[in-house]
Amino acid sequence: MAEIPDQPNEIMRQPIFSSLSARLLLLTLIFVMLGEIMIYAPSVGRFRKVYLEERIAAAHLATLALEDTGTRNVSAAMRQRLLQHTATYNIVLRQPTRSIFVLGPGEADFGKLPSVDLTFDLREPIFFGWIVDAFKTVLQTENRVLRVIGPSPKDAKVIVEVMIDEQPMRTAMLDFSWRILGLSIVISLIAGGLVYLSLQWLMVRPMRRITESMENFRANPEDERADIHRSNRSDEIGIAERELHNMQREVRLAMRQRRRLAALGAAIAKINHDLRNSLTTAMLVSDRLTGSEDPEVKRLLPRLFNAIDKAVNLCSQTLNFARQGSPLLSPSCFSLRDLVDEVESAVKMSDLGGNDTGWNNDVERELLVEADREQLFRVLNNLTRNAIQAGAENINFAVSPKPQNAVCIKVQDDGPGLPDKAKDNLFTPFASSTKQDGSGLGLVIARDVMRAHGGDLNVLRTSEEGTIFGIELPENIKAGAALWY
């Protein structure tokens, strides 16, 4: 197994503002401030409206004080005090049953009133208009004279009109804005801190444990101390911890199995040379025994040949599967029907008795496929030999189209079907064979060959009426694809 170079822990060398905790805190502060801004806009508009209504109410109260005296003719000093108290230049009062009453400077100073820059009518209920006007007031740098018209808060039938300076209202609005800003900052810090601590406890710390476990497992997969400690949480974090724990155990088990398999392959490679020499010597001795006239020798000699052939084949298959070499695909374009015919001829010439088997090649003669011809021959040959050995009397080859110009080669037989034990371990090395002298590697190697092509090998159906294998073959095969067997 390749060694993983030591690398510094990613968590320990993270910048503070790139950590999940800091980002969550920053986002919390930003979102709380955005919420406060959304609250501030209607609040400052409401503040401006209330300010103007207070000026209207104060002006109305000033005129009521004059009405209680029974006379509207007041001294210039009293008039000036009332206007200063209400912060207005003049007051106009309109009543349904009375004449218009005006409280303002004397006749000599009446022409000195400033010109009106803007008029506001409080009787117009425009929500967004109040917000826009409020921001215009806050952003206004020069003083403007406003003419404000609205019903008195004390008596809606009385319409009051006043002239005021905008600057005092702007100053009050700025003070209100600063108070809102300070309160927003305090709320943001408190809410952000609470959310930060909650997320730190509920998400960040568990995620840090998961990340540390993954890094430790990557550095040393064999160390069981690197496994994540599973909690009893029922949320997504708990599910992630349990799934990571299960994955670590399964990966460790797979690595141990692969290491044992690699050791097995190395051992077989070491003894293969000596075993082949021994089998070669046995073959030479067997060849010399063919000239013997002893009836008992002639009777046992075919069994000896068969046993030696099986030993050689078993050794070769096991070695090919376990070795670390990676033969490469050599794809070419060829007729699939011709390849099936070659498989039929090869099986009939073998010692399986394929001459008694019925062959049905339904593959179209015009169908051309792109694959490694030799490797695909091995796959088809293995499937047909297995079918005949299982007792099949008829074998059928057919092709069905697949999406994106791929094809599925169907190999169907009328044998007894696969037993339950074979179904569960069909593509498991050394466990899938149901034959007494089988190695259980044929289908495993066949599937590896097809997956190297970018396709697959699967059982489409199996029953007492027979078995159908499906060989999926994609449209394009990359040259040089590795076969790990």
N, C-alpha and C positions, 0 to 999 in steps of 0.2 A: 504494500500500500504506500502510495506516495506521501512523503512527509509534507505537512503544511508549514510554511515559514512563519516564524513568530512575528506577530504584528501587534502594535499597541492597541489597547482597548479603545474602541471607537467612542464609548460613552465617556471615558475619562478625559479624552482630548477634544471633546466637543466645545465650541465657543458657547458662552452662557446664553447668548440670544438666539442660538440655533437649537437649543434644547426644547423639548415639548413643553416643559413647565413654563419657561419664559414666554414662549409663544402663546400659551393659553392665558397667562396673566396679561400680556399685551393686548390680545384680542378682547379679553373681558373689559379692560379699561376703555378700549376704543368703542366697544358696543354700548357700554354704559354712558359714555360721553355722547355718542350719537343719540341715544334715547333722551338724554337731558337736553340736547339741542332741539329735538323734536318737541319736547315739552316747553322749552324756552320760547319758541316762536309764537305760539298762541298766548303764552303767558305775558310776554311783553306787549303784544297787541291788546290784551285785556287790560293791562296796567295803564296804557295810554288812554283807553276809552274811559276807564274809571277816573283817571286824573281829570279829563275834560268834564265828565259828569259832576265831579266835585266842584269844579269852577262854576258850573251852571247852578248847582245847589247853593253855593255860597252867595252867588249873585242874587238869587231869588230871596234868600234870607235877608240880605241887605235891603232889598226893596220892601220886604214885609216889615222891617223895623221902622221904615219911614211911614208906612201906612198906619202903623199903630200910633204914631204921634199925631195923626189927623191932618198932617200937612205934608206936602211934597216940596215945599220951598225950604230948603236947608241952606245953611251957610256954606261958603266955598270951602272952609276948613273941614266941616263935617263931610261934605261931598268927597273931598280929597282923601279923608281917612277911610271912608267906606270903600273907595276904589282901591286904595292901597291894601286894605284888609282882604279884598277879594282878588287882588292881583290882576285887575282888569283896567282897560282904558275907558270903557263905557259899558253900560248895561241897558239893554232894551227888553222890556217886558210886554208881552202880548197876552191879553186875557180875552176870553170869548165875550164877556158881558161888559167889559170895561175898555176904556181907551188905552192907547199905547202910552206906557210910562218909560221915560228915558232918564237914566242917571249917568251923568257924564260931566266933563269940565264945563266951566261957565261959558257964556256966549263969547266972551273975549278970547278964550282959549280953545273954542270949538274947532277953529280952523287949523289948530296945531296938532290935531290927531294924526298919527302915522297912517300911511296907506296900507290897506289890507293886501297881504301877499297870497293868502290861501284861505279858502272857506271850507268848513267841515259841517256837515249836517248829521247829527247823531241819530236822526230818525231813519237813516238808511242802514238796515242790518246786513252789512256785507262782511262776512267773516274773514275771507282772504284779503279783502280790501283793508281791514284794520291791521292785519299782519304786515302787509306791504307798506302802509303808511307809517307803522311803527319803526320799521327798519330804515325808511327814508329819514325819519326824525333823528334816529341814533346816528346816522351817517352825515347828517347836516352839520356843517361847521359854522355857518353864519346864522344870526338870529333872524327869525321871520315873524311877522305879525299875523295872527290867525283870527279869523272870524268864525266863531263856533255857535251853532244853532242847535237847540235841542229842548225837549220837554223837561220841566222841572221834576226831579225825583220826588218832591213833596206833593206835586199836583200835576198830573199828566196833561191837564187841559191848558196849563200855562206854558207858553213857549218863551224861552229865554234866549237872548242873543248877547254874546259878549265878545269883546276884542281883547286878546291876551298876547303876551310874548311867548314864543316857542322855546326860548333858551332855558327857562326854569323847568319846563316839562322835560326837556332833553336831559338836563342835569339829573333830575329825579329818575329818569329811565336808565341812565348810565349807572347810577347808584344801585338800582334794582338789578341791573344786568351783572354788576360785580358781585352782588350778594348771591345771585343764582349761580354764577360761575364758581364761587367758593364752595357753595353747598354741593354743586355737582362734583367738584373735585373730591370733597370729603366722601360723598356717596360712592363715587367711582372707586376710591381706594378701599373703602369698607367692603363694598360688594365684590370688587376684584380680589381682595384678600380672602374673603370667604369662599368665593368660587375657586380661587387658586388652591386653597387648602383642601377643598372637597375633591377637586379633580386630581390633586397630587395624591390623595389617599386612595381614591377610587380607581384612577386610570394610570397616572404616571408611574407610581411605584410598582404596580403589577406589570406594566409594560417594560419597565426597566429590568425587573427580574426575568421576564421572558427573554428580553434582548441579551442580557448577560448569560442566561442559560444557553441560548443559541450560539453565542460567541465561544463560550467554554466548550460546548459540544463540538463545534467546528474545529477548535484547536486540539481536542483530545476526545474523539468519539468513543473510545474504549472506557473512559472513566465514567462510572455510573454516578459519581458525585456531581457531574455536570447536568444531570437530569433536572428538569423544572420541578419544583415542589408544588404539587397540586393542592388547590384550595377547594373549599366547599361552596364556592360562589356558583350561582345558577345563571348568571348573565353571560354576555359574550366573552368577557375576560376569563371567566371560569372555564368556558368551553374551549377557549384557545389554549389555556394551560393544560387541560386534560388531553386535547388533541396533540399538542406538542410533546407531552410526556409519552403518549402512545407511539408517536412517530419516532421519537428518539429510541425507544425500546425496539421497534421494528427495524429501524436502520441498523442499530447495533447488532441485532440478530442476523440481519441480512449480510452485514460485513463479516460476521463470524462464519456464516455458512460459505460465503465467497472465499474467505481465507482458507477454510478447510478444503473447499473444492480446488483452490489453487495449489494447496499442498498435495492433494490427491493427484492433480495433473503433473506436478513436479515429480512425485514419486513414480507415476506411471512412465513419465518420460525417461527417468533414470533406469527403470527395469525393462523398458521397451526393447532396447537394443539386445540385451541378453536373452529376453524372451523370444524375440524374432530369430536369433541364432539357434536357440533350442528348438523352435518350431521348424526351422529350415532343416536342421539335422534330422528331426523326426520325419519330415517330408522325404528327405533323401533315403532314409531307411525304408520308408513305406514304398517308395518307388522300386527299391531293390526287392522288396517282398512280393511285388506283382508277378515276378517270374517263378514264384514258389508253386509247386504242384500239390502242396498240402491242402486238402479240402477245407480244413478248419481255418487255415490262414486266408484262403480265398473268401470264406464266409465272413470273417471279421474285418478284412481289409477295407471294404467300403465304409464301415462304421468308423474305422480309424481315420480315413480321409475326411469324412464328414466332421468328425470331432476336431481335427486339426484346422480345417477351414473355418469352423465356427470360432475357434480360439483366436485365429488370426484376425477375423472380422471384428470380434468383440474387442480385442486389444486396439485395433486401428480406430474403431468408432470412439472408444473411451478416450484415446489419446487426442483425436481430432477435436472432441468436445472440450476437453480440459485444458489444452495448451493455450498459451497466450497469443499465438499468432493470429493474424487477421487477413485471410485471403480476400482479394478484391474482386468486385464484380466486373465482368467484361460484357456489357450489354450489346446486343445486336438485334437486328430486325429479321424475323423468320416466321415461317408458317407454323401455327400452333397445331394444325391438323397433322402435318408431317411429323411433328415431335411426338404426338400421341401415338402415331403408327410405329415410331421407333420404340417407344415404351412397350407397346404390345409385342413387337418382335423380340425385344430383350427378355421380357418375362416368359414368353413361350419357349425361348431357348434355354432358360434356366432350369434348375432341378425342382421347380414348384409344380410342374404339371400344368402349366398355363394353356396347353393345347386344348384341354377340355373346358376351358372357360369361355363364355360368350362375351365378345367385345362389341360395343356399339359406339362408334365415333361420330357424334353429331356436330362436331366442330366444322364450321364452314371453311371450305378450302381457301377462300379469298381472305380469311382473317389473318392479319399479320400482327404480331406482338413484339414489343421491344423489351428484352430481358436477357439475363445470362442464360444461354441455352443449356449449358452443361448443368448448372445448378437447378434450373427448372425441371430438367430431365430427372435429376435425383429425387426431387420432391414427388413428381408423378410416379416414378418407379417405386418409391417407398410406400405410397398410398395403395397402389395396386397390389404389391406384394403382401401388404398387411391384409388386404381384403381377401385375397386368395387363401392365405394361411388361416384366416378366420372361418373359411368355408363358403365364400361367395362363389356362385356359379355364373353370374353375369355382372359385367362392369360397364357402366355407361359414362361417356364424357360429353359434357355440354357446356355452352358459354352463354351467360346472360349479361347484358350491358349494365354499367354502373354510371353514376354521375361523373361529369368531367372526363368523358371518353375512357374511363377505366373499365375493366372487364372482371367478371367473376367466373372462374373455371370450376365447374361442379363435377366431382367424381362420385358417382353413385354406385353402390353395390347392393346385392340382395342377400347379404349375409345375416347372421343372427343378431347383429347390432352390438353395441358396446356394453359390456357389463358395468354395473354401478361403480365398482372400484376403479375401472379404467376412466370413467367419466370424471371422477373427482380428481384424478391425478394424470389427466391425459397429456399435459405438456410439462410434467414435472420430471426432471432427470432421474433416471434409475428407478422410477416408481410407476411409470405409465404402462409398462409392458404387461400383457396378460399371457405371453408365451413363456414356457418354462425356460427356454434358452435365450430369451430376449434381454436386451440391455436397457430398454426404455429410453433410448436416445434418438430413435429415428424421427418421431414426430417433433421432438424438441428441436432437433437440427433443422427439420423441414420448416418449422415456424420461423426460426431465426433467419433462414434463407429468404423467406418471403418478406419478413420485416426489414431485412437489409435492402430489399427492392422497394420499400415504401408501402408494401401491401400487408397481407396477413393470411393466416391459415386458421380456420375455425370449423367446428362441427355444426352444420346447419340443421341436421336432424338425425336421430338414431332411434331405432325401434326394432322389434322382432322382424320387421319387413326389410330391414337394411339400414345402411348409413350413408349420409351425404356429407362430404367434405367440400367446403368452399375455399377456393384459392383466389384471393383478391390481388389483382395486378394493376398498378397505376399506369397512367398514360406514358409518363416519362421516367426513365431510370437514370440516376446519376452514375457515371462511370467512376470506378474506384471506391464505391461504397464498401465499407468493411463488414465482413461476416465474422462474428465472434464465436467461432467454433473450430 
